[in-house]
Amino acid sequence: MLSLILCGPAFMIGELGSIKNVIGLQPNNLINKFAEIWYQVFLWALFSSIFVHTIAAAIAFCRLQNHKIGRFIPIGILVMGVVSPLTGGVITSAVIAGVYRSSGFTMAPLYCLVYGVGQTILVLFISFTRILATL
């Protein structure tokens, strides 16, 4: 019932496309269904978060490899790189998709990239500003 409301009567899971199609960014394929917009924005948020956290974990590993307890910090960084978009990224991607769907706008795949990477940049900005306030 919920899929009929959000995506229309002929919605199939296979219509979301593969990860290869999302990364391909075909600009002529406009997206207008809730599930498709949510899926693409979420995947870009997930991939960009994993990319940024992998770089951070590599830096932390290089700097903390001789520390007795600190050598395990990169594991936490990698876990948060996946958990953060799986919790907050799902919700914010759904909000973005809901706004686009309810307003009747279509979204180009490039905008999905901008919204997904923008979520990661916003999380990084908030993380850096909150840490400095505690020092």
Secondary structure, DSSP 8 states (H G I E B T S, - for coil): -HHHHHH-TT--GGGG--HHHHHHT-TT--B-SHHHHHHHHHHHHHHHHHHHHHHHHHHHHHHHTTSTTGGGHHHHHHHHHHHHIIIIIHHHHHHHHHHHHHHT--B-HHHHHHHHHHHHHHHHHHHHHHHHHT-
